[in-house]
Amino acid sequence: MKLRGLAHITLAYIVTVGVAWATLEALGQRPIWDMFWADIAATLAIFVFSRLYKNSSFYDAYWSVIPPLIALYWALEATASGVDVTRAWLVIILVWLWGIRLTANWATFWPGLEHEDWRYGPIKDNAGKLDALADFSAIHLFPTVIVFVSCLPIYAAVAMDAQPLNWLDYVAAAVTAIAILIELVADIQLHRFLSHRKEGEIMKTGLWALSRHPNYFGEWLFWAGLALFGVAAVPASWWWTVPGSVAMLVMFLAASIPMIDKRSLERRPAYGEHMKRVSGFMPLPPKS
């Protein structure tokens, strides 16, 4: 049953990527804006599948599938003569490692077509007759825009006349690689815990003893690392390469983490005490 579901998802993403490619072919020669509209067109395509299957989790893999393709397209279509090839390859490799790992994690632990992320139902239910609009705008379009803006440093690093490889690139590479490692370790620890969790038990070992949401911290750190690459490549680009990582931070701190903490409080009475002791985001020693 799960394999059949994955086949449906794969077909949906083949169609989605095809829609994006057709959009790119139909537009002019503005790499950033063309990609933006292709991204929106692809989001519309996956939204159609979400509605057809009555499951908005068709969008879940979009987060990690699309950025590596955006990075590769920008690199292949680059016409600037001053692109630093080493930096470009470094960014592409890191983005693809991140995307492959995150997508593999999703595919491995995805329950199947009968599963929909618990956050989506209330969004659609609260919208009443406007549930389709809420579904598209809040669940599909909003994260697409956030991720696209966060991908802009990739363009600066792989497609523009840029500074030679410098010390900030090494910092960016270290930050991005550490971010991928944090997400990997956090996910492994979480899935091991979930495989033998007792009712009401709280995850508080490993990285989860230092942060209630180390996976979110690692995810934000990845986008912060890309922002550093953008600034290292084109310092004057900071005003459009840094805001994406800031938006990611705001989204995690103001929306994602409070939503999950609220649900955990409702399901596990001891979670309130856990919140007092353990950092909500950045890994820190727990309070005594």
Buried (B, 14 or more C-beta within 10 A) or exposed (E): EEEEBBEBBEEBBEBBBEBBBEBBEEBEEEBEEBBBBBBBBBBBBBBBBBBEBEBBBBBBBBBBBBBBBBBBBBBEBBEEEEBBEEBBEBBBBBBBBBBEBBBEBBEEEBEBBEEBEEBBEEBBEEBEEEBEEBBBBBBBBBBBBBBBBBBBBBBBBBBBEBBEBBEBBEBBBEBBBBBBEBBBBBBEBBEEBEEEEEEEEBBBEBBBBBBBBBBBBBBBBBBBBBBBBBBBBBBEBBEBBBBBBBBBBEBBBEEBBEEBBEEBBEEBEEBEEBBEEBBBBEBEEEEE
